């Protein structure tokens, strides 16, 4: 499995203290089976998946295989999409629900 973390994800993770272990555990679980835990997103976030860490704290990620299989790679604008194999998981965002989606 090829695993990538966006700068945004890493920056958010570094700011955490109380739930770092829970985030690490969820990341490991997502890597093990990305589709079983994730909820496919819709609308502007089509192609992405979200997974709750705690009640209002989520991880947003992409699984290249599913993105390509569903044709979402035409919608999701990954600059390096063609560089990575199907088994790539990209962790995009981490944080409270509204912050993770870029909603202020």
Backbone as CSV, one residue per row, in Angstrom:
resi,resn,N_x,N_y,N_z,CA_x,CA_y,CA_z,C_x,C_y,C_z
1,UNK,0.852,-1.177,0.000,0.000,0.000,0.000,0.897,1.240,0.000
2,UNK,0.626,2.136,-0.905,1.337,3.413,-1.004,0.524,4.451,-0.223
3,UNK,1.111,5.038,0.813,0.393,5.966,1.688,1.044,7.341,1.627
4,UNK,0.211,8.359,1.385,0.679,9.746,1.312,-0.118,10.610,2.268
5,UNK,0.537,11.630,2.809,-0.114,12.577,3.707,0.087,13.980,3.153
6,UNK,-1.004,14.714,3.004,-0.906,16.095,2.522,-0.260,16.958,3.605
7,UNK,0.290,18.086,3.191,0.865,19.029,4.149,-0.185,19.490,5.152
8,UNK,-1.403,19.686,4.683,-2.505,20.109,5.542,-2.788,19.071,6.624
9,UNK,-2.800,17.801,6.230,-3.046,16.714,7.182,-1.943,16.682,8.234
10,UNK,-0.703,16.733,7.791,0.443,16.676,8.713,0.423,17.856,9.680
11,UNK,0.147,19.030,9.167,0.092,20.230,10.000,-0.999,20.101,11.069
12,UNK,-2.160,19.621,10.674,-3.259,19.422,11.628,-2.898,18.369,12.670
13,UNK,-2.253,17.295,12.228,-1.878,16.212,13.142,-0.887,16.704,14.193
14,UNK,0.059,17.521,13.796,1.068,18.038,14.728,0.456,18.897,15.828
15,UNK,-0.684,19.518,15.541,-1.346,20.387,16.519,-2.129,19.591,17.563
16,UNK,-2.358,18.322,17.305,-3.163,17.504,18.213,-2.345,17.055,19.412
17,UNK,-3.011,16.820,20.498,-2.315,16.231,21.630,-3.153,15.108,22.235
18,UNK,-4.389,15.402,22.530,-5.218,14.441,23.261,-5.719,13.262,22.419
19,UNK,-5.791,13.415,21.115,-6.347,12.310,20.305,-5.367,11.762,19.263
20,UNK,-4.084,12.038,19.420,-3.100,11.524,18.451,-3.172,10.008,18.316
21,UNK,-3.289,9.305,19.440,-3.346,7.836,19.391,-4.575,7.361,18.634
22,UNK,-5.700,8.020,18.852,-6.940,7.648,18.157,-6.808,7.890,16.657
23,UNK,-6.167,9.002,16.279,-5.966,9.301,14.850,-5.040,8.256,14.233
24,UNK,-3.945,7.945,14.895,-3.016,6.930,14.379,-3.721,5.587,14.189
25,UNK,-4.550,5.224,15.159,-5.285,3.957,15.072,-6.227,3.964,13.867
26,UNK,-6.956,5.056,13.660,-7.877,5.155,12.513,-7.116,5.128,11.192
27,UNK,-5.991,5.837,11.131,-5.172,5.832,9.912,-4.741,4.404,9.596
28,UNK,-4.278,3.661,10.600,-3.868,2.268,10.392,-5.042,1.411,9.911
29,UNK,-6.218,1.642,10.479,-7.403,0.883,10.075,-7.806,1.221,8.637
30,UNK,-7.703,2.489,8.262,-8.022,2.903,6.896,-7.039,2.269,5.918
31,UNK,-5.768,2.259,6.272,-4.750,1.652,5.408,-5.048,0.168,5.211
32,UNK,-5.490,-0.491,6.258,-5.797,-1.916,6.180,-6.983,-2.201,5.252
33,UNK,-8.022,-1.370,5.331,-9.210,-1.555,4.486,-9.886,-0.205,4.255
34,UNK,-9.428,0.535,3.239,-9.880,1.915,3.044,-11.367,2.086,2.765
35,UNK,-11.999,1.114,2.192,-13.403,1.259,1.813,-14.336,0.849,2.949
36,UNK,-13.926,-0.086,3.787,-14.788,-0.574,4.862,-15.112,0.520,5.881
37,UNK,-14.159,1.372,6.196,-14.371,2.397,7.222,-14.887,3.704,6.658
38,UNK,-14.513,4.010,5.454,-14.813,5.318,4.901,-16.221,5.458,4.369
39,UNK,-16.723,6.661,4.467,-18.021,6.994,3.898,-17.781,7.840,2.647
40,UNK,-18.245,7.384,1.481,-18.030,8.173,0.264,-18.752,9.512,0.358
41,UNK,-18.066,10.543,-0.045,-18.646,11.884,0.001,-19.289,12.223,-1.333
42,UNK,-20.123,13.242,-1.314,-20.886,13.622,-2.509,-20.655,15.082,-2.835
43,UNK,-21.269,15.522,-3.916,-21.208,16.933,-4.305,-19.799,17.367,-4.639
44,UNK,-19.385,18.488,-4.082,-18.042,19.026,-4.348,-16.937,18.113,-3.832
45,UNK,-17.279,17.158,-2.976,-16.283,16.262,-2.390,-16.379,14.850,-2.964
46,UNK,-17.056,14.715,-4.088,-17.170,13.412,-4.739,-15.774,12.867,-5.026
47,UNK,-15.567,11.604,-4.711,-14.271,10.961,-4.897,-13.509,10.824,-3.589
48,UNK,-13.870,11.645,-2.621,-13.227,11.594,-1.310,-14.029,10.709,-0.372
49,UNK,-13.367,10.274,0.702,-14.011,9.512,1.761,-13.763,10.218,3.079
50,UNK,-14.677,10.043,4.026,-14.459,10.565,5.373,-14.595,9.416,6.363
51,UNK,-13.890,9.567,7.464,-13.935,8.576,8.527,-13.864,9.323,9.853
52,UNK,-14.781,9.032,10.737,-14.807,9.699,12.035,-13.729,9.137,12.952
53,UNK,-13.075,10.055,13.649,-12.125,9.666,14.685,-12.852,9.734,16.024
54,UNK,-13.537,10.823,16.211,-14.408,11.056,17.365,-15.694,11.651,16.815
55,UNK,-16.615,11.970,17.676,-17.944,12.428,17.248,-17.910,13.512,16.170
56,UNK,-17.147,14.559,16.364,-17.107,15.669,15.403,-15.701,15.875,14.843
57,UNK,-14.893,14.833,14.796,-13.514,14.950,14.338,-13.290,13.899,13.253
58,UNK,-12.915,14.335,12.047,-12.863,13.400,10.914,-11.529,13.433,10.172
59,UNK,-11.341,12.380,9.409,-10.236,12.256,8.462,-10.862,12.232,7.074
60,UNK,-10.300,13.014,6.154,-10.741,12.974,4.757,-9.584,12.413,3.936
61,UNK,-9.900,11.448,3.080,-8.853,10.799,2.292,-9.375,10.374,0.922
62,UNK,-8.430,10.023,0.067,-8.727,9.477,-1.259,-8.120,8.078,-1.356
63,UNK,-8.800,7.206,-2.036,-8.234,5.887,-2.369,-8.206,5.825,-3.889
64,UNK,-7.022,5.875,-4.454,-6.870,6.022,-5.907,-7.608,4.945,-6.697
65,UNK,-7.592,3.721,-6.221,-8.260,2.632,-6.931,-9.758,2.907,-7.093
66,UNK,-10.411,3.271,-6.001,-11.853,3.541,-6.067,-12.151,4.809,-6.845
67,UNK,-11.306,5.801,-6.702,-11.491,7.052,-7.427,-11.496,6.789,-8.934
68,UNK,-10.541,6.002,-9.382,-10.437,5.671,-10.814,-11.567,4.748,-11.251
69,UNK,-11.890,3.767,-10.418,-12.928,2.795,-10.749,-14.286,3.469,-10.948
70,UNK,-14.592,4.464,-10.092,-15.873,5.174,-10.177,-15.851,6.311,-11.195
71,UNK,-14.679,6.601,-11.763,-14.577,7.704,-12.708,-14.463,9.056,-12.036
72,UNK,-14.260,9.042,-10.726,-14.145,10.300,-9.987,-12.822,11.009,-10.259
73,UNK,-11.871,10.297,-10.848,-10.585,10.933,-11.181,-10.760,12.034,-12.226
74,UNK,-11.907,12.038,-12.893,-12.209,13.119,-13.843,-12.679,14.373,-13.107
75,UNK,-13.157,14.185,-11.862,-13.678,15.284,-11.051,-12.634,15.775,-10.047
76,UNK,-12.012,14.828,-9.352,-10.986,15.161,-8.360,-9.737,15.586,-9.120
77,UNK,-9.249,16.737,-8.837,-8.110,17.254,-9.592,-6.801,17.040,-8.834
78,UNK,-6.326,15.807,-8.872,-5.026,15.487,-8.274,-3.955,15.788,-9.318
79,UNK,-3.053,16.649,-8.976,-1.991,16.996,-9.921,-1.125,15.801,-10.271
80,UNK,-0.923,14.927,-9.304,-0.030,13.803,-9.546,-0.765,12.475,-9.678
81,UNK,-2.006,12.519,-10.075,-2.837,11.314,-10.157,-2.162,10.188,-10.944
82,UNK,-1.610,10.497,-12.078,-1.014,9.465,-12.925,0.303,8.924,-12.396
83,UNK,0.879,9.594,-11.398,2.161,9.165,-10.843,2.030,8.015,-9.853
84,UNK,0.837,7.816,-9.297,0.677,6.868,-8.210,-0.127,5.651,-8.635
85,UNK,0.228,4.473,-8.085,-0.513,3.248,-8.411,-1.890,3.233,-7.766
86,UNK,-2.720,2.297,-8.195,-4.086,2.173,-7.683,-4.148,1.974,-6.173
87,UNK,-3.144,1.327,-5.602,-3.194,1.026,-4.166,-2.750,2.203,-3.289
88,UNK,-2.796,3.418,-3.827,-2.400,4.610,-3.082,-3.572,5.161,-2.283
89,UNK,-3.282,5.526,-1.037,-4.234,6.237,-0.189,-3.606,7.578,0.129
90,UNK,-4.366,8.635,-0.102,-3.894,9.990,0.193,-4.740,10.569,1.317
91,UNK,-4.099,10.844,2.441,-4.786,11.481,3.557,-4.737,12.978,3.318
92,UNK,-5.898,13.589,3.171,-6.035,14.967,2.724,-6.209,15.953,3.873
93,UNK,-7.154,15.680,4.758,-7.483,16.643,5.822,-7.823,15.907,7.106
94,UNK,-7.679,16.645,8.204,-7.923,16.106,9.528,-8.408,17.242,10.407
95,UNK,-9.487,17.025,11.126,-9.928,18.062,12.045,-11.399,17.987,12.358
96,UNK,-11.878,18.984,13.092,-13.312,19.066,13.341,-14.061,19.127,12.007
97,UNK,-15.244,18.592,12.000,-16.032,18.453,10.770,-15.972,19.688,9.878
98,UNK,-16.343,20.853,10.389,-16.393,22.060,9.561,-15.016,22.491,9.070
99,UNK,-13.996,22.346,9.889,-12.631,22.723,9.475,-12.095,21.771,8.416
100,UNK,-12.348,20.492,8.558,-11.828,19.501,7.606,-12.382,19.731,6.204
101,UNK,-13.626,20.168,6.131,-14.236,20.447,4.840,-13.945,21.861,4.339
102,UNK,-13.172,22.608,5.098,-12.838,23.962,4.682,-13.956,24.959,4.932
103,UNK,-14.900,24.595,5.786,-16.016,25.474,6.113,-15.635,26.260,7.362
104,UNK,-15.831,27.563,7.316,-15.464,28.382,8.471,-16.692,28.854,9.207
